[in-house]
Structure formats: structure tokens, C-alpha cells
């Protein structure tokens, strides 16, 4: 029994790991570029806020969270940082991510195919029989997971952004991202604050060595630096609105909006929060950043990639309508933050094995945070078929409370998983 996962980012990796651990004889992970990680290669913030620790605990109780326990925590620069206004956060080393992911995947018997783009699919009725690569090679399988993300490459970045900015997707070298399901099903777009399709990426990366020595010391000790906005520096509000996200209420807090936040992500800092899109073009006017240089994206302060253009309406099981044996995960499925993406990948990988065995897919009960949130995002996608898809964070405590699933105590979180009879399901063979 064989599962094929297309897209080697956080969601695709998670799906591949769970598929292998739950009984797939063979798992093939196909990645368009020469590195695993996808957008997680420039994320660096594994979790932020108290709300993130609840779903992680729940996912571990389910037997998942391999991305965190096998990859991110072992390469963390700061495992738990308390930042004013942002509560707890976990930061990981971007430069070690790809190597760590490849090593863990191979140790678990996953076949990793790099620099391979899926150009087409071979179908029989509503079932995919194989994916066809650009070199005409066919990779057959019993079940497939589309974790290819929501960027459309140079076309989308030109139409809705500032053109190609040399981001981590590196489309001029590896070709534009391409999904399994895009031809057969209608995809949807998230809308930015201008009401236009597509959301602009925010954060930029700056080498730590280009910062002042005082900031370098503070980053090593605390993991972050807050700095106030210099007098006379005006925010770039057009870019900020293009980068509208679920974090806007949080980022509107004076502590965030009136300061710039940089965090240690291993050899580089991530200029993040609301300050990045607003002040990316003004970094050298900040004390301590006079010698700073933007290392990613390649064109510096010009702009960023556009994503959110290819969201798929899907079931709560991660199955895609119109296909008998295809599931989706990650931003393709409407999730956003690294923890959201990883959890969706775990469920997609598990259900891929169930589909391959001819079994009914699992829908996580809504008494669990992951089940309630997954349904909540799916409903949002359905409700916005004509108007785009809003971003929704699993890490938002208010969202979890509104769904009636927020629990502070670890024992209560684990108890709910046990009550549902789902303890460890993502880490044992499907039967």
C-alpha cells in the first residue's frame, strides 16, 4: 500500500510521517525545490501565544506532532520565550530545518524526491492512479495528499503583488508551484485588507552579524528585541494592507504597532509582527540596525511573495470533493500558522492510509480543539466561495474559547482525547 504526498513543507512532511507510522508500506514525498520545509524555511516561529500549547498537547496525545518533536524542538534557538504582548513563543533555527527534515524522513523510511514538479495526474473515474512529473515519470499510488500550498508563482506575484521578489519558493529556478487538484476543482482566494485576492508575505530576514553588538547579545540571551519606531519614520500602509492577516487585531496593540520586533531564528533575525510590512523599507533608520541588510527575500525591501490564491474547499476529513483518494493539507486546506499546518498534515496522512485500505476516513470529534477548529475553517471556506477565504488561527485563545474547546490543564486536554478513544492513533498501524 503506497501513499504519495506532493509538497515537502510542514504539512507534507507531517502527512508523510503519519502515513508511514500508521501502516503505509511505501510513502513517497515529492518536493518541487531542492529543500524540504517550504514556507517554514522562512517562518522560524514554531508557536506563539498560550493558545498554541493546547493544540500541540492535544496533537501529541493523538500520537502526532512529529514535526515538532522530531524536527523543530531539536533545532530550537529558544524553546520557550516570553515576549511582552505576545506571551510564549518557540523559535527554531531556519538554517538547520531542511537537513533535519530530510534526515528524519529518511530514518523513517520515507522516499524523498527533490527537484520534481508534478505536471499532471492520471485518473480512473474519480480516483487518481498516478502523478505525472515534468520528465514524464509516473509515480503511482493508492492514496495521495496535496500539500502544495497556495502560491501560484510568478503569475500570481505579478498580478497581485510587486512581481517576483526572489522568495524561498524560487520559482524562476524550479518552476511555479502546481497542485494535484487545481485542474479538477475550483480553488478560492484569501482577500487582503484592500479586498483584493492574495495575501502578501510579511517578514524579512536579516543576518545577525549586521546588527549592533548590543542587539546581538540581547538576542542570544532573550531571543528577541523590541525597538521603538524612530521619529519621522512613516509606515508603509499599502504594503501592510496587502499583508493583512488574522493577526491584525493583535498587531494593532500599541506595544506591537509602535515597536519593531526581531527574533532569533539561527544566524538571522526575523523582522516580524506588524513592523515588517510597515517598516521593511526603513530598517536602517532604527538605532542598532544602521548596517542591516535584508537577506531574504532576495530583492530586499521591494516586497514579498503572494499566497492565499489556491485554497481548496474540503471536508473535515481533509478529503477533496471530486476525488475518491485525494486529501489536502496545510495552507491548501485553509490553515495558516505552522502548528495549524502540521496538524492538518497529520490528519491527512492518517486518512490517506485509511482511504488506501478502503476504510472510511476519520473526522475528529468537535469536542477536541483540532476537530472543532478544522470544522470551523471548513465552514469559513464554504461560506466564502464567492468572496475569498479569511485566515483563521488555531493559536488564538479567543477562537478556541468561542468554539468551547479551550482547556488550560494538560491533563484535561489528554483526558478529552482518551475519552474520544483516539489516544495515539497517529502513531500506530491502522486496523
C-alpha positions, 0 to 999 in steps of 0.5 A, spaced: 500 500 500 503 506 497 501 513 499 504 519 495 504 526 498 506 532 493 509 538 497 515 537 502 513 543 507 510 542 514 504 539 512 507 534 507 512 532 511 507 531 517 502 527 512 508 523 510 510 521 517 503 519 519 502 515 513 508 511 514 507 510 522 500 508 521 501 502 516 503 505 509 508 500 506 511 505 501 510 513 502 513 517 497 514 525 498 515 529 492 518 536 493 518 541 487 525 545 490 531 542 492 529 543 500 524 540 504 520 545 509 517 550 504 514 556 507 517 554 514 524 555 511 522 562 512 517 562 518 522 560 524 516 561 529 514 554 531 508 557 536 506 563 539 501 565 544 498 560 550 493 558 545 498 554 541 500 549 547 493 546 547 493 544 540 500 541 540 498 537 547 492 535 544 496 533 537 501 529 541 496 525 545 493 523 538 500 520 537 502 526 532 506 532 532 512 529 529 514 535 526 515 538 532 518 533 536 522 530 531 524 536 527 523 543 530 524 542 538 531 539 536 533 545 532 530 550 537 534 557 538 529 558 544 524 553 546 520 557 550 520 565 550 516 570 553 515 576 549 511 582 552 504 582 548 505 576 545 506 571 551 510 564 549 513 563 543 518 557 540 523 559 535 527 554 531 533 555 527 531 556 519 538 554 517 538 547 520 530 545 518 531 542 511 537 537 513 533 535 519 527 534 515 530 530 510 534 526 515 528 524 519 524 522 513 529 518 511 530 514 518 523 513 517 523 510 511 520 515 507 522 516 499 524 523 498 524 526 491 527 533 490 527 537 484 520 534 481 514 538 479 508 534 478 505 536 471 499 532 471 495 526 474 492 520 471 485 518 473 480 512 473 473 515 474 474 519 480 480 516 483 487 518 481 492 512 479 498 516 478 502 523 478 505 525 472 512 529 473 515 534 468 520 528 465 514 524 464 515 519 470 509 516 473 509 515 480 503 511 482 499 510 488 493 508 492 492 514 496 495 521 495 495 528 499 496 535 496 500 539 500 502 544 495 500 550 498 497 556 495 502 560 491 501 560 484 508 563 482 510 568 478 503 569 475 500 570 481 506 575 484 505 579 478 498 580 478 497 581 485 503 583 488 510 587 486 512 581 481 517 576 483 521 578 489 526 572 489 522 568 495 524 561 498 519 558 493 524 560 487 520 559 482 524 562 476 529 556 478 524 550 479 518 552 476 511 555 479 508 551 484 502 546 481 497 542 485 494 535 484 487 538 484 487 545 481 485 542 474 479 538 477 476 543 482 475 550 483 480 553 488 478 560 492 482 566 494 484 569 501 482 577 500 487 582 503 485 588 507 484 592 500 479 586 498 483 584 493 485 576 492 492 574 495 495 575 501 502 578 501 508 575 505 510 579 511 517 578 514 524 579 512 530 576 514 536 579 516 543 576 518 545 577 525 552 579 524 549 586 521 546 588 527 549 592 533 553 588 538 548 590 543 542 587 539 546 581 538 547 579 545 540 581 547 538 576 542 542 570 544 540 571 551 532 573 550 531 571 543 528 577 541 528 585 541 523 590 541 525 597 538 521 603 538 519 606 531 524 612 530 521 619 529 519 621 522 519 614 520 512 613 516 509 606 515 508 603 509 500 602 509 499 599 502 504 594 503 501 592 510 494 592 507 496 587 502 499 583 508 493 583 512 492 577 516 488 574 522 493 577 526 491 584 525 487 585 531 493 583 535 498 587 531 494 593 532 496 593 540 500 599 541 506 595 544 506 591 537 504 597 532 509 602 535 515 597 536 519 593 531 520 586 533 526 581 531 527 574 533 532 569 533 531 564 528 539 561 527 544 566 524 538 571 522 533 575 525 526 575 523 523 582 522 516 580 524 509 582 527 506 588 524 513 592 523 515 588 517 510 590 512 510 597 515 517 598 516 521 593 511 523 599 507 526 603 513 530 598 517 536 602 517 533 608 520 532 604 527 538 605 532 542 598 532 540 596 525 544 602 521 548 596 517 542 591 516 541 588 510 535 584 508 537 577 506 531 574 504 527 575 500 532 576 495 530 583 492 530 586 499 525 591 501 521 591 494 516 586 497 514 579 498 511 573 495 503 572 494 499 566 497 492 565 499 490 564 491 489 556 491 485 554 497 481 548 496 474 547 499 474 540 503 471 536 508 473 535 515 476 529 513 481 533 509 478 529 503 477 533 496 470 533 493 471 530 486 476 525 488 475 518 491 483 518 494 485 525 494 486 529 501 489 536 502 493 539 507 496 545 510 495 552 507 491 548 501 486 546 506 485 553 509 490 553 515 495 558 516 500 558 522 505 552 522 502 548 528 495 549 524 499 546 518 502 540 521 496 538 524 492 538 518 498 534 515 497 529 520 490 528 519 491 527 512 496 522 512 492 518 517 486 518 512 490 517 506 492 510 509 485 509 511 482 511 504 488 506 501 485 500 505 478 502 503 476 504 510 472 510 511 476 516 513 476 519 520 473 526 522 475 528 529 470 529 534 468 537 535 469 536 542 477 536 541 480 543 539 483 540 532 476 537 530 472 543 532 477 548 529 478 544 522 470 544 522 470 551 523 475 553 517 471 548 513 465 552 514 469 559 513 471 556 506 464 554 504 461 560 506 466 564 502 466 561 495 464 567 492 468 572 496 475 569 498 477 565 504 479 569 511 485 566 515 483 563 521 488 561 527 488 555 531 493 559 536 488 564 538 485 563 545 479 567 543 477 562 537 478 556 541 474 559 547 468 561 542 468 554 539 468 551 547 474 547 546 479 551 550 482 547 556 488 550 560 490 543 564 494 538 560 491 533 563 484 535 561 486 536 554 489 528 554 483 526 558 478 529 552 482 525 547 482 518 551 475 519 552 474 520 544 478 513 544 483 516 539 489 516 544 495 515 539 492 513 533 497 517 529 502 513 531 500 506 530 498 501 524 491 502 522 486 496 523 
